[in-house]
Amino acid sequence: MVPGTRLLLNPGRDDDGSAQIVLSPEPSSDPDDPLNWSTARKTLSFLVVNIYSFMVAVVALSTAVTYGALIAEFGTTAEYLNVGTAVSILFIGMGNIIWNPMALRYGRRPVYMLSCLLTGVAQVIAATAEE
């Protein structure tokens, strides 16, 4: 099946007897249309989005490994750090309630770029935290 399409076959047959694949949605002539992308470009786009999603989850969950160092550095308790991890995971799940409607309204790219910007800002704030 052609990626990004539904499986529709033309009920008529070609001269060689094979059915035609009907593309839905139909690709435009724009080279930036994802249906016209090369396999390498589609794969790269897929990998970038997946790596970003993976790294967001890693950042939220990796603090558990560093609890000992965080307790010593910031003079806090494991319970307090658990709450921070739980809130991070909660926002990852609840974020879909905000991001999905925005993506439907404004498109995926602006929402993706905004989420990358906010993630970067949050990482800078976390990295410069003193107490």
C-alpha positions in Angstrom: 0.0 0.0 0.0 1.2 3.5 -0.8 2.1 5.3 2.5 -0.4 8.0 3.6 -3.3 6.7 1.5 -6.3 4.4 2.0 -6.4 1.2 0.0 -8.8 1.9 -2.9 -8.6 0.0 -6.1 -10.0 1.2 -9.4 -12.7 -1.4 -10.4 -11.5 -1.1 -14.0 -8.4 -2.9 -15.1 -5.3 -1.6 -16.9 -4.4 -3.0 -20.2 -2.1 -5.5 -18.5 -5.0 -6.7 -16.3 -3.8 -5.2 -13.0 -6.0 -2.9 -10.8 -4.9 0.7 -10.4 -4.1 2.2 -7.0 -6.3 5.3 -6.3 -4.4 7.7 -4.1 -6.6 9.3 -1.4 -5.8 12.0 -0.6 -4.5 12.8 -4.0 -0.9 14.1 -4.0 -0.5 17.7 -5.2 2.2 18.9 -7.5 4.0 20.6 -4.6 7.3 19.0 -3.9 6.8 19.8 -0.1 3.7 17.6 -0.1 4.6 14.7 2.2 3.0 12.3 -0.3 5.7 13.4 -2.8 8.6 13.1 -0.4 11.4 10.6 -1.1 11.6 7.5 1.1 14.7 9.0 2.7 13.0 12.2 3.6 10.0 10.4 5.0 12.2 8.2 7.1 14.2 11.2 8.4 11.1 13.0 9.4 9.7 9.9 11.1 13.0 9.4 13.0 13.3 13.1 14.1 9.7 13.0 15.6 10.3 9.7 17.3 13.6 10.7 18.8 12.1 13.9 20.1 9.2 11.9 21.7 11.6 9.4 23.2 13.8 12.1 24.7 10.8 13.9 26.3 9.9 10.6 28.0 13.5 9.9 29.0 13.9 13.4 30.6 10.7 12.9 32.6 11.6 9.4 33.8 15.4 9.5 34.1 15.3 11.5 37.3 14.6 8.4 39.3 18.1 7.1 38.5 19.7 10.3 39.9 17.6 10.6 43.1 20.7 10.1 45.3 22.6 12.9 43.6 19.6 15.2 43.6 18.9 14.6 47.3 22.5 15.5 48.1 22.7 18.5 45.7 19.3 20.1 46.6 18.8 18.8 50.2 15.4 17.4 49.4 13.6 14.1 50.0 12.8 11.2 47.7 9.1 11.8 48.3 9.4 15.3 46.9 11.3 14.1 43.9 8.6 11.4 43.3 6.0 14.2 43.2 8.1 16.0 40.6 8.4 12.9 38.4 4.6 12.2 38.8 3.8 15.7 37.7 6.1 15.4 34.7 4.4 12.2 33.6 0.9 13.7 34.3 1.7 16.6 32.0 3.0 14.3 29.2 -0.4 12.5 29.3 -2.5 15.6 29.8 -0.7 17.5 27.1 -2.6 15.6 24.4 -5.8 17.4 25.6 -4.1 20.7 24.6 -1.7 19.8 21.7 -4.1 17.6 19.6 -6.8 20.3 19.2 -4.1 22.9 18.5 -2.6 20.6 15.8 -6.0 20.1 14.2 -6.6 23.9 14.2 -3.2 25.3 13.3 -1.4 22.3 11.7 1.2 19.9 13.1 4.4 21.9 12.3 3.6 25.0 14.3 2.4 23.0 17.3 5.5 20.7 17.0 7.8 23.8 16.9 6.0 25.4 19.9 6.4 22.2 21.9 10.1 22.0 21.0 10.5 25.6 22.1 8.7 25.0 25.4 10.6 21.9 26.1 13.9 23.7 25.5 12.9 26.5 27.8 11.9 24.0 30.5 15.3 22.3 30.2 17.2 25.6 30.5 15.1 26.4 33.6 15.8 23.0 35.1 19.5 23.2 34.3 19.9 26.6 35.9 17.9 25.7 39.1 19.8 26.4 42.2 17.4 25.2 44.9 
